[in-house]
Amino acid sequence: MIGLQYSIHQPSNFIHHHQADLLPDWKVDVSSLMVVLQPCTVQLNHTSSQTELQKRRLRRRFLSLAKTLILQLHQQGYAAEGFDPRTGAPFYSQCGRLTLDDAAVVQAVLGYPLVPSGDCRVIEHPVWGCSVFPSVIVSSAKPSALAEIAHRLWQIHSSPALIRDLDPAFAGGRGWHILHSNASGHHGNLTLLVHPDAKPKYDPHFESWTSGEQ
């Protein structure tokens, strides 16, 4: 799981209020939200054939990771879904009236700034800059249950690290844990997990969806 970061949150008020528009065939409430961040080798705020190639590759990687996690959650009796980073539509569920803007969700729950890029926006990561590809998974599992399943499935092992080494803003008592999947501990190999009981500081109520393709 080299170079992957993710954070687990309670669902935002926006998702609570608009779940029927995002996932119209769901019969249970969304109880947890996972943000997945993948680094890439180019800055995604500059459009080129290389950025498009990177986006396609990282989208395929996210689909593979999400499929494995979603299947495991289903086997344990939970509803789960991933949103296509390209379109904002759910991968497996019926499409609703609204689609999800994953960059806006990341900005809302993590506070990362958004950078204009043509007709869309990309996030600016505190370490990776605009060389980061965001994605979103939701589930009916509680945050702690989702975290436990993800750790076990992706074979993540905790290791001590200083929060301020990744981003000084994380040192403000927001309940962050830092995990990584190998012994190097370099920023590019860190996996980031928000404490399952921590509530997001920001709420993507005003801009976490779009009505068209991203």
Backbone torsions as a table, in degrees:
resi	resn	phi	psi	omega
1	MET	NA	40.5	-174.7
2	ILE	-64.5	135.0	173.2
3	GLY	74.0	13.8	-179.7
4	LEU	-103.0	137.5	171.3
5	GLN	-122.8	145.3	170.8
6	TYR	-148.8	155.7	177.4
7	SER	-134.3	145.5	-177.5
8	ILE	-117.8	130.6	-174.6
9	HIS	-131.8	160.6	162.6
10	GLN	-68.0	150.0	-178.5
11	PRO	-63.6	147.7	179.9
12	SER	-73.5	163.6	174.2
13	ASN	-60.3	-36.0	179.5
14	PHE	-60.6	-47.4	-179.4
15	ILE	-65.3	-38.5	175.1
16	HIS	-58.6	-46.4	-174.0
17	HIS	-74.7	-29.3	-172.8
18	HIS	-118.0	18.1	-179.5
19	GLN	-56.0	-40.8	-178.5
20	ALA	-63.7	-28.0	178.4
21	ASP	-83.6	-23.1	178.6
22	LEU	-90.8	-40.5	-175.4
23	LEU	-135.2	74.2	-171.0
24	PRO	-65.8	-21.1	-178.8
25	ASP	-95.2	3.6	177.6
26	TRP	-76.2	136.6	178.4
27	LYS	-105.1	-2.5	179.7
28	VAL	-124.6	162.7	-178.1
29	ASP	-81.4	145.5	167.9
30	VAL	-68.5	126.9	-178.6
31	SER	-115.6	-12.0	-179.9
32	SER	-149.6	154.8	-178.0
33	LEU	-133.0	127.0	176.5
34	MET	-113.9	126.8	172.3
35	VAL	-100.3	126.9	179.4
36	VAL	-114.0	128.2	-179.8
37	LEU	-121.3	127.8	177.3
38	GLN	-118.6	131.6	176.0
39	PRO	-76.7	154.5	175.5
40	CYS	-135.5	173.3	-171.7
41	THR	-92.1	-2.4	-179.9
42	VAL	-132.2	159.0	175.9
43	GLN	-79.4	119.9	-173.6
44	LEU	-79.2	-3.3	176.9
45	ASN	-84.8	0.0	175.1
46	HIS	-116.8	115.0	-176.1
47	THR	-76.2	129.6	176.8
48	SER	-160.0	172.6	176.5
49	SER	-62.7	-32.2	-179.9
50	GLN	-70.5	-40.7	178.1
51	THR	-64.8	-39.4	179.3
52	GLU	-65.6	-38.1	176.7
53	LEU	-63.3	-43.5	178.4
54	GLN	-62.2	-44.0	179.7
55	LYS	-60.3	-43.4	179.6
56	ARG	-64.6	-41.4	-179.4
57	ARG	-65.6	-45.6	-178.3
58	LEU	-72.0	-30.3	173.9
59	ARG	-63.9	-43.7	178.4
60	ARG	-63.8	-39.2	179.0
61	ARG	-65.3	-43.2	178.1
62	PHE	-62.5	-42.0	179.5
63	LEU	-59.5	-41.0	178.6
64	SER	-65.1	-46.1	179.0
65	LEU	-63.9	-45.3	-177.8
66	ALA	-64.8	-40.7	-179.2
67	LYS	-60.0	-43.5	179.8
68	THR	-63.4	-45.6	-179.1
69	LEU	-67.8	-43.5	-178.7
70	ILE	-63.5	-41.8	177.8
71	LEU	-60.9	-43.2	178.8
72	GLN	-63.7	-41.0	178.1
73	LEU	-63.8	-42.2	177.6
74	HIS	-60.9	-41.4	-179.3
75	GLN	-64.7	-23.5	178.2
76	GLN	-97.6	11.3	172.5
77	GLY	90.6	11.0	180.0
78	TYR	-102.4	149.2	167.1
79	ALA	-81.4	145.3	179.6
80	ALA	-156.9	150.2	-178.3
81	GLU	-156.0	146.6	171.7
82	GLY	-114.0	149.6	-179.9
83	PHE	-104.9	134.0	-178.8
84	ASP	-63.6	118.8	179.9
85	PRO	-61.8	-22.0	-177.9
86	ARG	-80.9	-38.7	-174.1
87	THR	-113.9	-20.8	-174.6
88	GLY	81.6	2.2	-180.0
89	ALA	-89.7	152.9	176.1
90	PRO	-66.8	147.0	-179.2
91	PHE	-70.7	-43.4	-169.0
92	TYR	-116.9	-20.5	-177.2
93	SER	-92.0	168.5	175.4
94	GLN	-63.4	137.0	177.0
95	CYS	-70.8	142.0	179.0
96	GLY	-105.5	-166.9	-179.5
97	ARG	-71.4	-28.2	-178.5
98	LEU	-112.5	154.2	170.7
99	THR	-119.4	160.5	-172.9
100	LEU	-99.1	130.6	174.2
101	ASP	-92.6	100.2	-173.4
102	ASP	-65.6	-34.8	177.9
103	ALA	-63.2	-40.3	178.7
104	ALA	-67.3	-35.3	176.6
105	VAL	-63.6	-45.3	178.8
106	VAL	-61.1	-44.6	178.4
107	GLN	-60.1	-39.6	-175.7
108	ALA	-72.3	-44.1	-174.2
109	VAL	-89.0	-24.7	-179.0
110	LEU	-109.9	-15.4	178.2
111	GLY	81.9	9.6	179.2
112	TYR	-71.5	141.0	179.6
113	PRO	-70.9	157.6	176.3
114	LEU	-106.6	139.6	-179.3
115	VAL	-116.6	127.3	178.6
116	PRO	-61.1	141.7	176.9
117	SER	-149.2	93.1	-176.4
118	GLY	64.3	-125.3	-179.1
119	ASP	-88.4	-0.7	-178.1
120	CYS	-129.1	-169.8	179.2
121	ARG	-134.5	149.2	176.0
122	VAL	-121.4	156.3	179.9
123	ILE	-86.1	155.6	175.4
124	GLU	-112.2	106.7	-177.6
125	HIS	-76.8	145.2	-177.7
126	PRO	-64.9	-21.6	178.8
127	VAL	-112.2	-44.8	-173.6
128	TRP	-89.1	-5.7	-176.4
129	GLY	63.0	-136.7	179.4
130	CYS	-88.4	7.8	177.9
131	SER	-90.1	59.5	-177.0
132	VAL	-147.3	140.1	-175.8
133	PHE	-116.5	112.1	-176.6
134	PRO	-92.9	153.0	176.1
135	SER	-149.8	163.8	-175.1
136	VAL	-136.2	137.5	172.7
137	ILE	-125.4	141.0	174.4
138	VAL	-124.6	157.2	-178.2
139	SER	-153.7	158.3	172.3
140	SER	-82.8	-8.4	176.3
141	ALA	-68.9	147.8	173.2
142	LYS	-64.9	155.2	-179.0
143	PRO	-52.8	-42.2	-179.2
144	SER	-65.1	-37.3	178.6
145	ALA	-69.0	-42.6	177.6
146	LEU	-61.7	-42.8	179.0
147	ALA	-61.1	-43.9	-178.8
148	GLU	-62.4	-44.7	-179.1
149	ILE	-66.6	-42.7	-180.0
150	ALA	-64.0	-43.5	179.7
151	HIS	-59.4	-46.9	-177.0
152	ARG	-67.8	-43.8	-175.8
153	LEU	-68.7	-42.9	-177.1
154	TRP	-91.9	4.1	175.0
155	GLN	53.8	52.0	178.6
156	ILE	-89.5	135.3	178.5
157	HIS	-119.8	132.4	-176.5
158	SER	-74.5	151.5	177.3
159	SER	-150.6	139.5	-178.5
160	PRO	-64.0	141.7	176.1
161	ALA	-157.9	154.0	179.1
162	LEU	-85.8	126.1	179.4
163	ILE	-57.4	-40.4	-175.3
164	ARG	-67.0	-18.3	177.6
165	ASP	-66.8	-26.2	179.6
166	LEU	-92.4	-44.8	-178.2
167	ASP	-160.9	119.1	-179.7
168	PRO	-56.1	-28.2	-178.6
169	ALA	-65.8	-22.3	-178.4
170	PHE	-74.1	-12.8	-175.5
171	ALA	-83.6	8.7	-175.1
172	GLY	-91.8	28.7	174.7
173	GLY	76.8	28.4	-177.5
174	ARG	-89.4	4.9	172.5
175	GLY	79.9	31.1	-179.4
176	TRP	-81.6	144.1	168.1
177	HIS	-118.0	142.0	177.8
178	ILE	-109.5	128.3	177.7
179	LEU	-127.5	149.4	171.7
180	HIS	-142.6	161.4	-168.2
181	SER	-104.3	6.3	171.3
182	ASN	-148.6	-177.5	-171.0
183	ALA	-84.5	-9.1	-173.4
184	SER	-71.0	-40.3	179.0
185	GLY	72.7	10.0	177.6
186	HIS	-69.0	155.4	-177.7
187	HIS	-55.6	-40.0	-176.8
188	GLY	-67.3	-12.3	-179.0
189	ASN	-112.9	12.5	-178.6
190	LEU	-83.3	146.6	168.7
191	THR	-115.6	129.9	-170.4
192	LEU	-110.6	129.5	-179.8
193	LEU	-129.5	123.8	173.4
194	VAL	-79.2	145.3	179.3
195	HIS	-55.2	131.5	-174.9
196	PRO	-57.1	-25.0	-178.5
197	ASP	-94.2	-2.5	-177.9
198	ALA	-79.1	137.3	176.7
199	LYS	-91.0	142.6	179.0
200	PRO	-62.3	142.1	179.6
201	LYS	-72.6	-31.3	-178.7
202	TYR	-113.5	152.2	-179.3
203	ASP	-121.5	121.2	-177.4
204	PRO	-76.8	46.5	-175.4
205	HIS	-73.4	-32.8	-169.3
206	PHE	-96.7	-13.7	-174.5
207	GLU	-152.6	26.4	-177.1
208	SER	-92.7	17.1	175.7
209	TRP	-146.4	159.0	170.7
210	THR	-131.2	162.0	-179.5
211	SER	-99.1	-0.8	-178.9
212	GLY	-136.9	-172.8	-177.1
213	GLU	-73.5	140.0	-178.7
214	GLN	-81.8	NA	NA
